[in-house]
Amino acid sequence: MHNRRVHLLGTSGTVTTVAGIHLRLPRYDRNRVDGCWLKSGQVRTVTADLLARGYDGRVSEPCIGRDRADLVLAGCAILEALMRMWPCEMLRVADRGLREGILATLMAEDGVFRASRRDGWQ
């Protein structure tokens, strides 16, 4: 992939968690995370930081919490593997899921609402 316009799109809990940590959010904020861009180096910096923390350090991270403190490491390993398989400079973060996108498209086609790219539902 030598085209600079090609990028990865991440929708998983790990990707959104990494974005929240990179943004230094005091608590997870879907509206701040959805649509943000991360450079590959920024992703690797957050991943290295999470690997260096112990379990308690990950639990204390407001974008992770106790339930995901162990799972996030496996997710980071998968993300790193994907970034090695398809090297790109940028990762786009999406916190809106597939079903939500389908619903938004159907509602927009019916004229029920107009979707705004960054502001959510209107």
C-alpha positions, 0 to 999 in steps of 0.5 A: 500500500503506497497510496497515502490516501489509503487508511485503516478503519477501526470499529472495535472496542480496542480501537475506540479505547486506544483513541480515548486514551490518546485523547486523554479523555477523563472518561470515555466520550463517544462523540469525541472518539467517533471520527477521530484520526490516529497516526500509526505511531500514536497507536503504538505509543498508547499500546506500549504504554498499556503494555508497560502498565500493570493490571491496576494501572489499566483498571485506573484508566478511565477509558478501560475499567476493570472489565476490560483491563485484561482484554485490551492487551489482546485487542492491542496485539490484534491491532498491531498485527493488522497494522503490520499486515496492512501498513498505513499512516493513519487509522480512522476511528468509528464508534458507530456500529454497522447496525446504527449506520444501516438504520441511519441510512434507512431513516435518511432515505425516508426523510426522517432525519438528516445525519451530521458527520460529527454531531450525531443524530439530528 
